[in-house]
Amino acid sequence: MLVVHVHVHVKPECVDAFRQATLANARRSVLEPGIARFDVMQRQDDPTRFVLMEAYRTQEAPAQHKETAHYQAWRDAVAPMMAEPRTSVKFDNVFPVDGEW
């Protein structure tokens, strides 16, 4: 499983609009077969900063996700809301392995 943390810093006046657009994208993203999990987190001490935690079932799933209409609509809608370019960090899942708890 591939896990991606996307770090986003939005303009203060765009926080509510970013949340709405991102939640709409997340609700559709979790329906994709290649996505195991899609979390949207907002920092408590700085509400302009978000982390999107995306867990993909395959290495190909992120590219497939970026081809969806809902991702492309989100990308275009939030681009002017960014205080700086978003960044991402990729991780290999170590635990749990295939539902092992």
Biopython code that builds the backbone (N, CA, C, O; Angstrom):
import numpy as np
from Bio.PDB.StructureBuilder import StructureBuilder

atoms = [
    (1, "MET", "N", (0.843, -1.173, 0.000)),
    (1, "MET", "CA", (0.000, 0.000, 0.000)),
    (1, "MET", "C", (0.894, 1.245, 0.000)),
    (1, "MET", "O", (1.904, 1.300, 0.701)),
    (2, "LEU", "N", (0.509, 2.218, -0.782)),
    (2, "LEU", "CA", (1.213, 3.490, -0.867)),
    (2, "LEU", "C", (0.413, 4.529, -0.096)),
    (2, "LEU", "O", (-0.788, 4.679, -0.320)),
    (3, "VAL", "N", (1.062, 5.243, 0.804)),
    (3, "VAL", "CA", (0.414, 6.292, 1.585)),
    (3, "VAL", "C", (1.068, 7.615, 1.224)),
    (3, "VAL", "O", (2.294, 7.734, 1.217)),
    (4, "VAL", "N", (0.242, 8.606, 0.927)),
    (4, "VAL", "CA", (0.738, 9.925, 0.556)),
    (4, "VAL", "C", (0.156, 10.955, 1.517)),
    (4, "VAL", "O", (-1.052, 10.991, 1.749)),
    (5, "HIS", "N", (1.033, 11.795, 2.075)),
    (5, "HIS", "CA", (0.603, 12.932, 2.882)),
    (5, "HIS", "C", (0.783, 14.175, 2.024)),
    (5, "HIS", "O", (1.899, 14.500, 1.620)),
    (6, "VAL", "N", (-0.308, 14.863, 1.749)),
    (6, "VAL", "CA", (-0.266, 16.092, 0.961)),
    (6, "VAL", "C", (-0.412, 17.259, 1.934)),
    (6, "VAL", "O", (-1.412, 17.361, 2.645)),
    (7, "HIS", "N", (0.581, 18.131, 1.961)),
    (7, "HIS", "CA", (0.588, 19.283, 2.864)),
    (7, "HIS", "C", (0.118, 20.509, 2.090)),
    (7, "HIS", "O", (0.648, 20.845, 1.031)),
    (8, "VAL", "N", (-0.905, 21.171, 2.658)),
    (8, "VAL", "CA", (-1.519, 22.300, 1.978)),
    (8, "VAL", "C", (-1.582, 23.489, 2.929)),
    (8, "VAL", "O", (-1.983, 23.357, 4.085)),
    (9, "HIS", "N", (-1.180, 24.652, 2.421)),
    (9, "HIS", "CA", (-1.292, 25.908, 3.158)),
    (9, "HIS", "C", (-2.172, 26.823, 2.322)),
    (9, "HIS", "O", (-1.800, 27.196, 1.209)),
    (10, "VAL", "N", (-3.342, 27.188, 2.850)),
    (10, "VAL", "CA", (-4.277, 28.018, 2.099)),
    (10, "VAL", "C", (-4.303, 29.436, 2.656)),
    (10, "VAL", "O", (-3.913, 29.685, 3.797)),
    (11, "LYS", "N", (-4.767, 30.343, 1.834)),
    (11, "LYS", "CA", (-4.926, 31.735, 2.258)),
    (11, "LYS", "C", (-6.007, 31.789, 3.337)),
    (11, "LYS", "O", (-7.000, 31.068, 3.245)),
    (12, "PRO", "N", (-5.830, 32.631, 4.355)),
    (12, "PRO", "CA", (-6.801, 32.671, 5.462)),
    (12, "PRO", "C", (-8.239, 32.891, 5.004)),
    (12, "PRO", "O", (-9.162, 32.299, 5.564)),
    (13, "GLU", "N", (-8.438, 33.723, 4.010)),
    (13, "GLU", "CA", (-9.796, 34.010, 3.550)),
    (13, "GLU", "C", (-10.406, 32.864, 2.745)),
    (13, "GLU", "O", (-11.578, 32.923, 2.374)),
    (14, "CYS", "N", (-9.626, 31.834, 2.476)),
    (14, "CYS", "CA", (-10.082, 30.706, 1.657)),
    (14, "CYS", "C", (-10.303, 29.420, 2.452)),
    (14, "CYS", "O", (-10.639, 28.389, 1.869)),
    (15, "VAL", "N", (-10.123, 29.463, 3.752)),
    (15, "VAL", "CA", (-10.196, 28.233, 4.561)),
    (15, "VAL", "C", (-11.535, 27.526, 4.373)),
    (15, "VAL", "O", (-11.554, 26.324, 4.110)),
    (16, "ASP", "N", (-12.647, 28.232, 4.500)),
    (16, "ASP", "CA", (-13.956, 27.576, 4.392)),
    (16, "ASP", "C", (-14.198, 27.009, 2.998)),
    (16, "ASP", "O", (-14.679, 25.885, 2.854)),
    (17, "ALA", "N", (-13.866, 27.780, 1.983)),
    (17, "ALA", "CA", (-14.056, 27.301, 0.605)),
    (17, "ALA", "C", (-13.162, 26.104, 0.313)),
    (17, "ALA", "O", (-13.584, 25.163, -0.359)),
    (18, "PHE", "N", (-11.925, 26.133, 0.816)),
    (18, "PHE", "CA", (-11.026, 24.996, 0.622)),
    (18, "PHE", "C", (-11.587, 23.753, 1.301)),
    (18, "PHE", "O", (-11.593, 22.669, 0.716)),
    (19, "ARG", "N", (-12.054, 23.909, 2.525)),
    (19, "ARG", "CA", (-12.649, 22.762, 3.231)),
    (19, "ARG", "C", (-13.802, 22.163, 2.451)),
    (19, "ARG", "O", (-13.874, 20.946, 2.286)),
    (20, "GLN", "N", (-14.699, 22.997, 1.972)),
    (20, "GLN", "CA", (-15.864, 22.506, 1.232)),
    (20, "GLN", "C", (-15.441, 21.760, -0.029)),
    (20, "GLN", "O", (-15.931, 20.664, -0.300)),
    (21, "ALA", "N", (-14.534, 22.351, -0.798)),
    (21, "ALA", "CA", (-14.077, 21.704, -2.032)),
    (21, "ALA", "C", (-13.342, 20.402, -1.739)),
    (21, "ALA", "O", (-13.498, 19.419, -2.464)),
    (22, "THR", "N", (-12.546, 20.396, -0.682)),
    (22, "THR", "CA", (-11.748, 19.219, -0.350)),
    (22, "THR", "C", (-12.619, 18.096, 0.195)),
    (22, "THR", "O", (-12.379, 16.927, -0.109)),
    (23, "LEU", "N", (-13.610, 18.426, 0.982)),
    (23, "LEU", "CA", (-14.522, 17.392, 1.477)),
    (23, "LEU", "C", (-15.325, 16.777, 0.336)),
    (23, "LEU", "O", (-15.568, 15.570, 0.334)),
    (24, "ALA", "N", (-15.739, 17.592, -0.635)),
    (24, "ALA", "CA", (-16.459, 17.048, -1.800)),
    (24, "ALA", "C", (-15.558, 16.087, -2.567)),
    (24, "ALA", "O", (-16.004, 15.019, -2.988)),
    (25, "ASN", "N", (-14.298, 16.459, -2.749)),
    (25, "ASN", "CA", (-13.349, 15.577, -3.433)),
    (25, "ASN", "C", (-13.120, 14.295, -2.630)),
    (25, "ASN", "O", (-13.094, 13.204, -3.200)),
    (26, "ALA", "N", (-12.956, 14.419, -1.332)),
    (26, "ALA", "CA", (-12.693, 13.254, -0.484)),
    (26, "ALA", "C", (-13.866, 12.273, -0.515)),
    (26, "ALA", "O", (-13.663, 11.060, -0.578)),
    (27, "ARG", "N", (-15.084, 12.795, -0.472)),
    (27, "ARG", "CA", (-16.264, 11.915, -0.490)),
    (27, "ARG", "C", (-16.326, 11.079, -1.768)),
    (27, "ARG", "O", (-16.751, 9.924, -1.736)),
    (28, "ARG", "N", (-15.910, 11.651, -2.873)),
    (28, "ARG", "CA", (-15.892, 10.904, -4.136)),
    (28, "ARG", "C", (-14.663, 10.001, -4.223)),
    (28, "ARG", "O", (-14.724, 8.906, -4.782)),
    (29, "SER", "N", (-13.551, 10.472, -3.667)),
    (29, "SER", "CA", (-12.303, 9.705, -3.756)),
    (29, "SER", "C", (-12.401, 8.364, -3.049)),
    (29, "SER", "O", (-11.886, 7.364, -3.549)),
    (30, "VAL", "N", (-13.058, 8.325, -1.888)),
    (30, "VAL", "CA", (-13.145, 7.064, -1.147)),
    (30, "VAL", "C", (-13.979, 6.016, -1.876)),
    (30, "VAL", "O", (-13.959, 4.843, -1.504)),
    (31, "LEU", "N", (-14.703, 6.420, -2.898)),
    (31, "LEU", "CA", (-15.478, 5.471, -3.702)),
    (31, "LEU", "C", (-14.650, 4.827, -4.806)),
    (31, "LEU", "O", (-15.090, 3.860, -5.428)),
    (32, "GLU", "N", (-13.461, 5.354, -5.052)),
    (32, "GLU", "CA", (-12.594, 4.778, -6.089)),
    (32, "GLU", "C", (-12.053, 3.428, -5.615)),
    (32, "GLU", "O", (-11.669, 3.298, -4.453)),
    (33, "PRO", "N", (-12.017, 2.435, -6.482)),
    (33, "PRO", "CA", (-11.528, 1.116, -6.062)),
    (33, "PRO", "C", (-10.063, 1.107, -5.625)),
    (33, "PRO", "O", (-9.670, 0.263, -4.818)),
    (34, "GLY", "N", (-9.255, 2.021, -6.138)),
    (34, "GLY", "CA", (-7.836, 2.041, -5.804)),
    (34, "GLY", "C", (-7.494, 2.794, -4.531)),
    (34, "GLY", "O", (-6.338, 2.810, -4.108)),
    (35, "ILE", "N", (-8.500, 3.423, -3.914)),
    (35, "ILE", "CA", (-8.240, 4.200, -2.693)),
    (35, "ILE", "C", (-8.780, 3.455, -1.485)),
    (35, "ILE", "O", (-9.972, 3.158, -1.405)),
    (36, "ALA", "N", (-7.891, 3.158, -0.547)),
    (36, "ALA", "CA", (-8.272, 2.464, 0.681)),
    (36, "ALA", "C", (-8.721, 3.456, 1.751)),
    (36, "ALA", "O", (-9.556, 3.134, 2.597)),
    (37, "ARG", "N", (-8.155, 4.672, 1.706)),
    (37, "ARG", "CA", (-8.470, 5.661, 2.736)),
    (37, "ARG", "C", (-8.122, 7.042, 2.209)),
    (37, "ARG", "O", (-7.169, 7.208, 1.448)),
    (38, "PHE", "N", (-8.904, 8.030, 2.621)),
    (38, "PHE", "CA", (-8.662, 9.414, 2.211)),
    (38, "PHE", "C", (-9.103, 10.304, 3.364)),
    (38, "PHE", "O", (-10.293, 10.573, 3.530)),
    (39, "ASP", "N", (-8.147, 10.757, 4.154)),
    (39, "ASP", "CA", (-8.448, 11.587, 5.323)),
    (39, "ASP", "C", (-8.087, 13.038, 5.051)),
    (39, "ASP", "O", (-7.097, 13.330, 4.381)),
    (40, "VAL", "N", (-8.899, 13.939, 5.577)),
    (40, "VAL", "CA", (-8.638, 15.368, 5.492)),
    (40, "VAL", "C", (-8.456, 15.864, 6.916)),
    (40, "VAL", "O", (-9.354, 15.736, 7.748)),
    (41, "MET", "N", (-7.271, 16.438, 7.193)),
    (41, "MET", "CA", (-6.966, 16.901, 8.552)),
    (41, "MET", "C", (-6.587, 18.376, 8.513)),
    (41, "MET", "O", (-5.909, 18.837, 7.594)),
    (42, "GLN", "N", (-7.038, 19.107, 9.531)),
    (42, "GLN", "CA", (-6.756, 20.531, 9.641)),
    (42, "GLN", "C", (-6.022, 20.782, 10.949)),
    (42, "GLN", "O", (-6.433, 20.286, 11.998)),
    (43, "ARG", "N", (-4.943, 21.548, 10.894)),
    (43, "ARG", "CA", (-4.157, 21.814, 12.101)),
    (43, "ARG", "C", (-4.964, 22.619, 13.101)),
    (43, "ARG", "O", (-5.678, 23.556, 12.743)),
    (44, "GLN", "N", (-4.835, 22.237, 14.356)),
    (44, "GLN", "CA", (-5.536, 22.939, 15.426)),
    (44, "GLN", "C", (-4.940, 24.313, 15.689)),
    (44, "GLN", "O", (-5.672, 25.266, 15.959)),
    (45, "ASP", "N", (-3.620, 24.423, 15.611)),
    (45, "ASP", "CA", (-2.962, 25.686, 15.947)),
    (45, "ASP", "C", (-2.821, 26.632, 14.757)),
    (45, "ASP", "O", (-2.403, 27.777, 14.929)),
    (46, "ASP", "N", (-3.165, 26.172, 13.555)),
    (46, "ASP", "CA", (-3.104, 27.011, 12.358)),
    (46, "ASP", "C", (-4.117, 26.476, 11.354)),
    (46, "ASP", "O", (-3.791, 25.601, 10.552)),
    (47, "PRO", "N", (-5.337, 26.992, 11.390)),
    (47, "PRO", "CA", (-6.400, 26.446, 10.538)),
    (47, "PRO", "C", (-6.191, 26.655, 9.047)),
    (47, "PRO", "O", (-6.998, 26.180, 8.247)),
    (48, "THR", "N", (-5.131, 27.353, 8.649)),
    (48, "THR", "CA", (-4.840, 27.510, 7.223)),
    (48, "THR", "C", (-4.005, 26.347, 6.679)),
    (48, "THR", "O", (-3.697, 26.300, 5.488)),
    (49, "ARG", "N", (-3.645, 25.419, 7.554)),
    (49, "ARG", "CA", (-2.790, 24.292, 7.143)),
    (49, "ARG", "C", (-3.567, 22.980, 7.253)),
    (49, "ARG", "O", (-4.214, 22.686, 8.258)),
    (50, "PHE", "N", (-3.472, 22.214, 6.179)),
    (50, "PHE", "CA", (-4.172, 20.941, 6.068)),
    (50, "PHE", "C", (-3.193, 19.850, 5.669)),
    (50, "PHE", "O", (-2.153, 20.121, 5.068)),
    (51, "VAL", "N", (-3.538, 18.615, 6.010)),
    (51, "VAL", "CA", (-2.839, 17.440, 5.497)),
    (51, "VAL", "C", (-3.904, 16.502, 4.949)),
    (51, "VAL", "O", (-4.877, 16.181, 5.631)),
    (52, "LEU", "N", (-3.710, 16.074, 3.727)),
    (52, "LEU", "CA", (-4.569, 15.048, 3.132)),
    (52, "LEU", "C", (-3.789, 13.755, 3.205)),
    (52, "LEU", "O", (-2.681, 13.667, 2.676)),
    (53, "MET", "N", (-4.354, 12.748, 3.854)),
    (53, "MET", "CA", (-3.696, 11.446, 3.971)),
    (53, "MET", "C", (-4.425, 10.497, 3.031)),
    (53, "MET", "O", (-5.582, 10.139, 3.254)),
    (54, "GLU", "N", (-3.722, 10.099, 1.973)),
    (54, "GLU", "CA", (-4.303, 9.268, 0.933)),
    (54, "GLU", "C", (-3.619, 7.901, 0.950)),
    (54, "GLU", "O", (-2.397, 7.818, 0.834)),
    (55, "ALA", "N", (-4.392, 6.843, 1.092)),
    (55, "ALA", "CA", (-3.844, 5.486, 1.087)),
    (55, "ALA", "C", (-4.337, 4.772, -0.167)),
    (55, "ALA", "O", (-5.539, 4.600, -0.370)),
    (56, "TYR", "N", (-3.392, 4.364, -0.996)),
    (56, "TYR", "CA", (-3.697, 3.733, -2.280)),
    (56, "TYR", "C", (-3.386, 2.240, -2.235)),
    (56, "TYR", "O", (-2.389, 1.816, -1.651)),
    (57, "ARG", "N", (-4.250, 1.459, -2.859)),
    (57, "ARG", "CA", (-4.088, 0.000, -2.875)),
    (57, "ARG", "C", (-2.980, -0.464, -3.814)),
    (57, "ARG", "O", (-2.383, -1.518, -3.593)),
    (58, "THR", "N", (-2.700, 0.313, -4.860)),
    (58, "THR", "CA", (-1.677, -0.064, -5.837)),
    (58, "THR", "C", (-0.818, 1.148, -6.178)),
    (58, "THR", "O", (-1.175, 2.282, -5.861)),
    (59, "GLN", "N", (0.298, 0.902, -6.815)),
    (59, "GLN", "CA", (1.178, 1.987, -7.252)),
    (59, "GLN", "C", (0.543, 2.796, -8.385)),
    (59, "GLN", "O", (0.881, 3.964, -8.580)),
    (60, "GLU", "N", (-0.366, 2.183, -9.123)),
    (60, "GLU", "CA", (-1.019, 2.853, -10.244)),
    (60, "GLU", "C", (-2.200, 3.727, -9.811)),
    (60, "GLU", "O", (-2.610, 4.622, -10.549)),
    (61, "ALA", "N", (-2.734, 3.478, -8.647)),
    (61, "ALA", "CA", (-3.948, 4.164, -8.198)),
    (61, "ALA", "C", (-3.818, 5.686, -8.098)),
    (61, "ALA", "O", (-4.787, 6.378, -8.411)),
    (62, "PRO", "N", (-2.673, 6.251, -7.680)),
    (62, "PRO", "CA", (-2.596, 7.719, -7.655)),
    (62, "PRO", "C", (-2.785, 8.342, -9.043)),
    (62, "PRO", "O", (-3.472, 9.355, -9.178)),
    (63, "ALA", "N", (-2.192, 7.755, -10.049)),
    (63, "ALA", "CA", (-2.356, 8.283, -11.411)),
    (63, "ALA", "C", (-3.807, 8.148, -11.862)),
    (63, "ALA", "O", (-4.340, 9.044, -12.518)),
    (64, "GLN", "N", (-4.447, 7.033, -11.513)),
    (64, "GLN", "CA", (-5.851, 6.840, -11.859)),
    (64, "GLN", "C", (-6.728, 7.881, -11.155)),
    (64, "GLN", "O", (-7.678, 8.406, -11.736)),
    (65, "HIS", "N", (-6.393, 8.165, -9.902)),
    (65, "HIS", "CA", (-7.130, 9.174, -9.131)),
    (65, "HIS", "C", (-7.036, 10.543, -9.808)),
    (65, "HIS", "O", (-8.020, 11.279, -9.868)),
    (66, "LYS", "N", (-5.864, 10.873, -10.310)),
    (66, "LYS", "CA", (-5.667, 12.189, -10.933)),
    (66, "LYS", "C", (-6.379, 12.322, -12.281)),
    (66, "LYS", "O", (-6.468, 13.422, -12.827)),
    (67, "GLU", "N", (-6.878, 11.228, -12.812)),
    (67, "GLU", "CA", (-7.635, 11.256, -14.061)),
    (67, "GLU", "C", (-9.132, 11.450, -13.828)),
    (67, "GLU", "O", (-9.881, 11.651, -14.784)),
    (68, "THR", "N", (-9.577, 11.392, -12.578)),
    (68, "THR", "CA", (-11.010, 11.501, -12.300)),
    (68, "THR", "C", (-11.482, 12.944, -12.430)),
    (68, "THR", "O", (-10.723, 13.887, -12.208)),
    (69, "ALA", "N", (-12.742, 13.091, -12.792)),
    (69, "ALA", "CA", (-13.331, 14.429, -12.926)),
    (69, "ALA", "C", (-13.359, 15.154, -11.587)),
    (69, "ALA", "O", (-13.135, 16.363, -11.535)),
    (70, "HIS", "N", (-13.633, 14.420, -10.491)),
    (70, "HIS", "CA", (-13.723, 15.114, -9.194)),
    (70, "HIS", "C", (-12.359, 15.622, -8.737)),
    (70, "HIS", "O", (-12.276, 16.697, -8.144)),
    (71, "TYR", "N", (-11.286, 14.869, -9.002)),
    (71, "TYR", "CA", (-9.954, 15.367, -8.643)),
    (71, "TYR", "C", (-9.614, 16.605, -9.465)),
    (71, "TYR", "O", (-9.140, 17.602, -8.921)),
    (72, "GLN", "N", (-9.855, 16.545, -10.771)),
    (72, "GLN", "CA", (-9.515, 17.666, -11.637)),
    (72, "GLN", "C", (-10.317, 18.910, -11.282)),
    (72, "GLN", "O", (-9.791, 20.022, -11.342)),
    (73, "ALA", "N", (-11.586, 18.736, -10.915)),
    (73, "ALA", "CA", (-12.401, 19.877, -10.479)),
    (73, "ALA", "C", (-11.843, 20.464, -9.186)),
    (73, "ALA", "O", (-11.766, 21.683, -9.030)),
    (74, "TRP", "N", (-11.451, 19.576, -8.253)),
    (74, "TRP", "CA", (-10.852, 20.042, -6.986)),
    (74, "TRP", "C", (-9.566, 20.803, -7.261)),
    (74, "TRP", "O", (-9.381, 21.915, -6.765)),
    (75, "ARG", "N", (-8.676, 20.210, -8.049)),
    (75, "ARG", "CA", (-7.379, 20.827, -8.359)),
    (75, "ARG", "C", (-7.565, 22.235, -8.923)),
    (75, "ARG", "O", (-6.891, 23.174, -8.499)),
    (76, "ASP", "N", (-8.469, 22.374, -9.866)),
    (76, "ASP", "CA", (-8.689, 23.668, -10.496)),
    (76, "ASP", "C", (-9.350, 24.662, -9.540)),
    (76, "ASP", "O", (-9.026, 25.850, -9.554)),
    (77, "ALA", "N", (-10.272, 24.176, -8.714)),
    (77, "ALA", "CA", (-10.977, 25.064, -7.787)),
    (77, "ALA", "C", (-10.069, 25.591, -6.688)),
    (77, "ALA", "O", (-10.177, 26.756, -6.305)),
    (78, "VAL", "N", (-9.178, 24.754, -6.176)),
    (78, "VAL", "CA", (-8.363, 25.170, -5.022)),
    (78, "VAL", "C", (-7.056, 25.855, -5.406)),
    (78, "VAL", "O", (-6.412, 26.459, -4.548)),
    (79, "ALA", "N", (-6.651, 25.779, -6.660)),
    (79, "ALA", "CA", (-5.371, 26.379, -7.069)),
    (79, "ALA", "C", (-5.236, 27.842, -6.643)),
    (79, "ALA", "O", (-4.191, 28.213, -6.108)),
    (80, "PRO", "N", (-6.249, 28.690, -6.859)),
    (80, "PRO", "CA", (-6.092, 30.086, -6.442)),
    (80, "PRO", "C", (-6.195, 30.294, -4.929)),
    (80, "PRO", "O", (-5.943, 31.395, -4.441)),
    (81, "MET", "N", (-6.559, 29.259, -4.191)),
    (81, "MET", "CA", (-6.686, 29.358, -2.733)),
    (81, "MET", "C", (-5.372, 29.119, -2.011)),
    (81, "MET", "O", (-5.269, 29.381, -0.813)),
    (82, "MET", "N", (-4.369, 28.627, -2.719)),
    (82, "MET", "CA", (-3.110, 28.227, -2.093)),
    (82, "MET", "C", (-2.269, 29.437, -1.685)),
    (82, "MET", "O", (-2.080, 30.370, -2.465)),
    (83, "ALA", "N", (-1.771, 29.401, -0.454)),
    (83, "ALA", "CA", (-0.828, 30.418, 0.007)),
    (83, "ALA", "C", (0.570, 30.101, -0.509)),
    (83, "ALA", "O", (1.417, 30.986, -0.622)),
    (84, "GLU", "N", (0.799, 28.830, -0.819)),
    (84, "GLU", "CA", (2.064, 28.356, -1.383)),
    (84, "GLU", "C", (1.774, 27.023, -2.057)),
    (84, "GLU", "O", (0.745, 26.411, -1.772)),
    (85, "PRO", "N", (2.642, 26.559, -2.937)),
    (85, "PRO", "CA", (2.379, 25.275, -3.613)),
    (85, "PRO", "C", (2.279, 24.121, -2.606)),
    (85, "PRO", "O", (3.029, 24.066, -1.631)),
    (86, "ARG", "N", (1.351, 23.211, -2.859)),
    (86, "ARG", "CA", (1.217, 22.047, -1.981)),
    (86, "ARG", "C", (2.391, 21.108, -2.211)),
    (86, "ARG", "O", (2.981, 21.080, -3.291)),
    (87, "THR", "N", (2.717, 20.343, -1.183)),
    (87, "THR", "CA", (3.810, 19.380, -1.265)),
    (87, "THR", "C", (3.291, 18.025, -0.822)),
    (87, "THR", "O", (2.256, 17.931, -0.162)),
    (88, "SER", "N", (4.019, 16.971, -1.190)),
    (88, "SER", "CA", (3.599, 15.637, -0.761)),
    (88, "SER", "C", (4.812, 14.812, -0.355)),
    (88, "SER", "O", (5.932, 15.024, -0.819)),
    (89, "VAL", "N", (4.534, 13.858, 0.538)),
    (89, "VAL", "CA", (5.536, 12.906, 1.000)),
    (89, "VAL", "C", (4.923, 11.519, 0.836)),
    (89, "VAL", "O", (3.788, 11.290, 1.254)),
    (90, "LYS", "N", (5.665, 10.595, 0.232)),
    (90, "LYS", "CA", (5.169, 9.241, -0.008)),
    (90, "LYS", "C", (5.778, 8.266, 0.988)),
    (90, "LYS", "O", (6.959, 8.350, 1.327)),
    (91, "PHE", "N", (4.940, 7.338, 1.449)),
    (91, "PHE", "CA", (5.346, 6.334, 2.424)),
    (91, "PHE", "C", (4.921, 4.956, 1.941)),
    (91, "PHE", "O", (3.918, 4.821, 1.240)),
    (92, "ASP", "N", (5.684, 3.933, 2.315)),
    (92, "ASP", "CA", (5.244, 2.547, 2.176)),
    (92, "ASP", "C", (4.595, 2.153, 3.485)),
    (92, "ASP", "O", (5.142, 2.409, 4.558)),
    (93, "ASN", "N", (3.434, 1.534, 3.402)),
    (93, "ASN", "CA", (2.754, 1.073, 4.611)),
    (93, "ASN", "C", (3.508, -0.129, 5.186)),
    (93, "ASN", "O", (3.822, -1.072, 4.460)),
    (94, "VAL", "N", (3.796, -0.095, 6.482)),
    (94, "VAL", "CA", (4.500, -1.184, 7.148)),
    (94, "VAL", "C", (3.529, -1.992, 8.018)),
    (94, "VAL", "O", (3.588, -3.221, 8.040)),
    (95, "PHE", "N", (2.644, -1.300, 8.730)),
    (95, "PHE", "CA", (1.672, -1.962, 9.590)),
    (95, "PHE", "C", (0.429, -1.107, 9.658)),
    (95, "PHE", "O", (0.561, 0.114, 9.738)),
    (96, "PRO", "N", (-0.753, -1.651, 9.631)),
    (96, "PRO", "CA", (-1.029, -3.077, 9.526)),
    (96, "PRO", "C", (-0.820, -3.585, 8.108)),
    (96, "PRO", "O", (-0.847, -2.821, 7.143)),
    (97, "VAL", "N", (-0.617, -4.864, 8.009)),
    (97, "VAL", "CA", (-0.417, -5.525, 6.735)),
    (97, "VAL", "C", (-1.668, -6.326, 6.423)),
    (97, "VAL", "O", (-2.027, -7.241, 7.164)),
    (98, "ASP", "N", (-2.331, -5.984, 5.324)),
    (98, "ASP", "CA", (-3.525, -6.709, 4.876)),
    (98, "ASP", "C", (-4.524, -6.976, 5.995)),
    (98, "ASP", "O", (-4.968, -8.109, 6.180)),
    (99, "GLY", "N", (-4.875, -5.937, 6.734)),
    (99, "GLY", "CA", (-5.895, -6.057, 7.770)),
    (99, "GLY", "C", (-5.405, -6.647, 9.082)),
    (99, "GLY", "O", (-6.216, -6.880, 9.978)),
    (100, "GLU", "N", (-4.121, -6.893, 9.229)),
    (100, "GLU", "CA", (-3.571, -7.461, 10.476)),
    (100, "GLU", "C", (-3.618, -6.416, 11.575)),
    (100, "GLU", "O", (-3.066, -5.327, 11.420)),
    (101, "TRP", "N", (-4.258, -6.727, 12.661)),
    (101, "TRP", "CA", (-4.310, -5.803, 13.818)),
    (101, "TRP", "C", (-3.875, -6.538, 15.021)),
    (101, "TRP", "O", (-3.838, -5.969, 16.112)),
]
sb = StructureBuilder()
sb.init_structure("model")
sb.init_model(0)
sb.init_chain("A")
sb.init_seg("    ")
for serial, (resi, resn, name, xyz) in enumerate(atoms, 1):
    if name == "N":
        sb.init_residue(resn, " ", resi, " ")
    sb.init_atom(name, np.array(xyz, "f"), 0.0, 1.0, " ", f" {name:<3s}", serial, name[0])
structure = sb.get_structure()
